[in-house]
Every structure is written in C-alpha cells, then in structure tokens.
Amino acid sequence: MKTKNPALVSMKSTTKMKQNLGFLNRFRRVSTCEGGQISILIALIFQVLFVIFAMAINIGLLVHDKINLQNSVDLAAYYGAQRQAEILNAIAHENYQIRQSWKLLAFRVRVLGDMGRATHPLFDQRAPSGETPIVMNDGGAPGYPTVCWNHFKWKEKHWFTSETSQNLQICRAPNTLRIPPLPATQDLTGFFLPLNAVIQNITQDLSSRFGNDCMYAGPSNFLMAATWLVQFKLDMAQKKQRIRALAERLQGSVDDFRDLSGESVLVGVRNTFRNNLTRSNRDGSPAPRIRMFNSMGMMSDRRQWINEVNVVPYIFYTDFAGGSTSSGCDATRRLLNDPNNGVPQNIAIDPRFEQAIQAFRTVIYETPNEDFLYQTIVGVEKNPWVMAYVGVTAETTPRKPFAPFGSPVTLRAEAFAKPFGGRIGPWMYTKWDKDSFESSGGYDDRVDQLLPPVLGIDAGQNPLAYDHIVPNYSRWPGDRLGLRSANAVSNYRGFTASIVARRGFSYQFYNAATAGVGPNGYDPLAFDYSGANQAEPLRRMETAAIAPDVFDITYYSIDPNFYTNYSANYVGSQPFPYTFDLGPNFRGPNSIMAQVVASQNILGSTAPWKVLNWSNTLTGWVPNNINDYGSLDLDSFGQCIETGNIPGSCAIGGRTGYSVKIVSAEYLRSPLPLGNNGDTAPIKNPPPPNF
C-alpha cells in the first residue's frame, strides 16, 4: 500500500490556508476601505428602494383602483337616482296639469258661467276692480257663483238683444237654495269611457235646438255646467291614471325598476359602473360584483307614499222656478252634484234632455271609492317620510404587478344618491305625521286656502260653513280671494268685450264633452268643431287663465317644454296614455311657454300674480358661465339665456325639476325633521342593514 508523503500533504494544506487568508485579507481591505463600504451601502439601498418602490407602486395602484371603484359606484348610484328624478319630474308635471284643469273649471264656473250676473265685474263697469270680493248678494242670495248662460252674450241667445230683454233676469239675480250634504257613498265604479259616446251623440246638436223659452233655461244650464265638470273629470282622470302608472313604475322592486323609456335601470347602473372601471378593477378574478337598491321598491302600495287629494267641487246652475213675469223667468239655484234635487225641473221638455242629463249624472257625482277613476282630485301629495334614492354597492379584486402570488385584495365601495330640489306639488295641509299616509291639519291649515272641502273629511259637515265651496284656487301663497277677487276677473274685461262683439261665446265650442278625446290625451279647451275657427279668441282666453302664476311656481316643478323634453322621448314605450299640455294647438303638443305668451298678450302687467316669463319656472342657476361658480349674477338668476340639451334646463341660468345629489348612509338612517310638525324620525324606507 502506497502511503502519502507527509511533507507533500503539509505543503498543500499550507497553500490552501494561504489562499483563504488571502481572500479574507482582500475582503478585509475592501470592507475597511471607504470605497468598498459605499458600494455595499449602495447595493443595499437599491435593494431596499426596489422593495419600497414595488410596494409603493402596488399601494398606489390599489389606492387608484379604490378611488376608481368609489367614483364608479357614485356614478352608478347617480345614474339610478337620475332615472328616479325623471319619473318624479313627470309625476310633478302631470300633477301640475291637474292643477291647470282645476283652474280651468274654476274659471269657467266663476267667470264664464256667472258673467250674466248683474254685478259681475267682467262686464259691470261700476263693479269694483281692486282686490276686493265680488259682490254676490243679488236678490239676497249668498255668495255662490252660478252657471247661467241664458243671456245675450252667448251666441245661441242672440235673441236677447239687450240687457233688459225678457228672460234675462234669470241670470241677473238667481235666488238662494239650501245646500244639502253630498252622499257619503255611492257605487259608480262600473262607469268608464264608453259612456262618452253616449254623451257625444246626445249633445252634438242639442244646443242648436235650445228655445228662447223659460222652460229651456234649467236643462240648458244643467248641460253647460255638467259639460264643464265632465270635461274636467275626463282630463283629470287621464292625468290621475298616468300618475298612478308612473308611481307604480318607480316602485318596481328593491333590485330594479323601469325608467320612462321602459328600460331596466339595473342594466344602466351596471353599464355605467363597468364603463368607468379601470382595467385592473374590471378584469380582476373573480369578476366585479354589483348590487343596486331601489328605495321605492320597499313600498308595496303607491298609496303609502303618494296620496290623491279628493275634494267635492260644488257647482250651481240656474233653473227655471216654474213661473214667469213680464220682466223674466222666475229663477232658482240648484246644486249640480245633488243626486236628489240636482235635476232641472223641466227635464222632460225634450226626450234628449232627459237622456243627456241621466248620462251626465252617472259621472258628476262624487264617491269615496278610489276605484272610481272619475272621483275628483285636485292633485297628489307626496309623503315626505318616504324618500326616493338609489344605493349601489360593488366589489372588485384587482391583481397588482408586484404581487403576482397569493390571494388578491378585495375592494368594496358603496354610494347613495337621491333626487332633490323638485316639487311634486303642495300638501293639502301644512303638517304630515310620520305614521300617516296623508297630510294633516285643520280647515285653516290648508296650503291653498281656497280649495273646496275634502271628500270624506269635510264633506259630512255643513258646506255653508265654508267660504269656498265652489271651485277656486290661490294665485299666490296666502291668497284669500282667488277668482272671488274683482281684480282677478276684471282683468279679462277688455278681451271679453271683443269676444262678445264677434259672437265668440258659444255652447258649440263645448257641445260634446268627449269631443276633445284624442290618442294623445284629452283637450277640454274651447274649440270650434265646425271648422270655422271662431273659438280661437275664447281658447286663448282660457289658455291665459290656466297659465302659471306665483302659487304654481312656488309649489310645483313645471317643465316649460314638457312634450319635447319628456313625452316625445318615450311615446309608445309604456302601456298608459301620455298627455299634452293645454294650449293653442288642439290635441297637439303645446307647452307652458305658449301658455305664458297667451297670458302676456291678454293680461300683460295688469295681473302681477301671473308669470310673464317662462324662465321663472326654472329652479336652479349657473352664476356666470359654466367655468365660473364664484359669484351670483343677478341679471342671470332665473333667466334662460341659452337653452341646453338637458331636458328642462338652460345652458346658463337655471333648470327645472329634480336634480340629484350624493348622500351618506348615515343620513338616510338618521332621524330627520320632515313633517313640518316638529317631529324627527327615520324615513320609512332606510337602507337595509346588510346592504
């Protein structure tokens, strides 16, 4: 066996030790010299900076994605609330259209129907013309206007050649009549539009056969009063039907509802959310998750949040009392709504009179049954304790470039947005208890002090205890006269005289209560159905009468061009009728702007309660221009300098109706003072706790 040389082994070990010592010596020299220390420090710094840089990028991207997620959720909630706002704007304008129909009925009864009274300021130059009540004590009668057109100012009565003609006294000084309380209940739910054809066929040529005999006075006055009331009810019923359908559409479900075009709002919310996400938020795994909450979906019945204000419109007409003298007919006043004594005495003078009167009676009576579509309402009031808003929550799982492994971070965001700033209309009373479905208060607590008794609340009391049992309305907040004001009526005096001179008042302009029914709603304004266009002045006069006033712009959201901004965009997309505004165009698209023009031309500045510039219907403003929010330009406030593409708005100057704002969940869950009665309580439809 060959053995190793000890000397050789020792030499190799010595060589290896020298090599190790050399490496250590070199490392010692490098580490102890200034240049070597800096190199190591730089390497360590770069390594730390790289880690910090990677962390910073990840955190920055994560913060960016979180901000993007919140913004996307905000926009999605804003989109949903904007769709709510559109429906609320449509409800508000339809509600205002009911207000205008009511104003038209009041104008016809108090001005056109009663203008034959001896002391009526429309023609009596001696009558007061200031803000004083119209004198209505002819023959000792109480102050109730009465529909009576048996006088020479109407075309059909041209044989009354002067104000001293025989029979004219029947309108000049009607007698008094006890007012019976209306029945508490009456089942008329079977009535619907087919009756319209009956009424139209009966009354089509009836006015041409009105005789110049006292016997015709009662039936003809009944038909005029009933025609006006039925025209109001037909128009009101279509608006009521539409408001109900819009309210139910807004309710939808808690997860979704349909917009005015019939499209799913949830789909729009999802698209808005996804289109605003960053790529990492949008393409993460799992995919983004989003939930929508429609607060109105918590309401199982529209009556929980929108209340129809039912009233009793007392309308009187002059009837023949059974005798006559050389100075005229003996007159009496009858209540059109009275099912027992409201029929004229000589109903059988013509078989068609009896048939027409019986047909009208089917619809003119009031009933507390809500299913009766033609039950009179003066509008709807919204429950303040039920709030419209949309909530959106979403989650994303973005993957970051410097964290490719492990579980992704889950980001979550929520947002709530609500319509605000609009006005569906005034409450009937000034307070609303948190557990009630309607406003509350006493007779003197009504917002519009001139509305008649509320059906089911005040109707059972003695109507004579009320000052305003005949249709009337306030021209401004706090108005106590309305069309009882001599000033309000005398402002039409000059224009009315020109109509009389041209025989411009005619029953033919109203002779078919249903003639205004068209595919796009009902048009009750005066119209010459013969094609001679002789009703145009009277139609303009009625248009001016219903044009917006100070009370209207205070309590209603009024779209100055509703058809263009709303109706034209969703024609055919919904199963209920849409309606035009009233105005110069018969059965055609009109606008509030056209109504204001009519008011300017007829009333001008003599009626300061009238709105003489349609821009006064706007409820918002941009101070100077779209880039300057620093100061308020008083010259632009409320003025539409330049119209914009947004429905109901102006590029500079204002907007109309509801806008949208972001709110917090804490606000929606906290007690709020909403009923104007000092109480604070949570809303009835707060966000669910697990949302």
Summary of the structure (lengths in Angstrom):
residues: 691
radius of gyration: 37.6
end to end distance: 89.5
largest distance: 170.2
contacts: 2274
relative contact order: 0.14
helix: 41%
strand: 12%
